[in-house]
């Protein structure tokens, strides 16, 4: 193993150790606090978030793998006005992708649906290929294998909102009308914006 490769692996391990240490500091702060809004807890939270993001980045760079953790965004502004004990919840997910390789996307679709004309040009049949791919594979699998499908992940968000119990098929004609910010319990955002902010802090 080259010195450069060894150094890279060492950096991954160092980032992992940084996450472990940040978890310990966060737990210590949480378990020691005696008041709500303790700045020590907030500081430990930010350190843990930064360490987790840094580890996720270098893990992806070296091993092309990611962690299952996402740093939650605080975009709701504390404006939740729903019930304290909702009877149901609604989970809305948005993931954006750039189509970086239409040919690869179509080839993946052709493996699943033989009715697609093999060897379609880069500018033809892309919408049909998208329908086949997203009809065959689970969204989480596509996210994990985006590059294999000729896609590049953009921003993503997951909203969990309070909701009323609904009958089967009731909201299907207008599935996203329930995206009411006042009913938003929590959200989890993934964006390069956070990476840029971390870089600026580290710089």
Order of alpha helices (4+ residues) and beta strands (2+ residues): alpha-alpha-beta-alpha-alpha-alpha-beta-beta-alpha
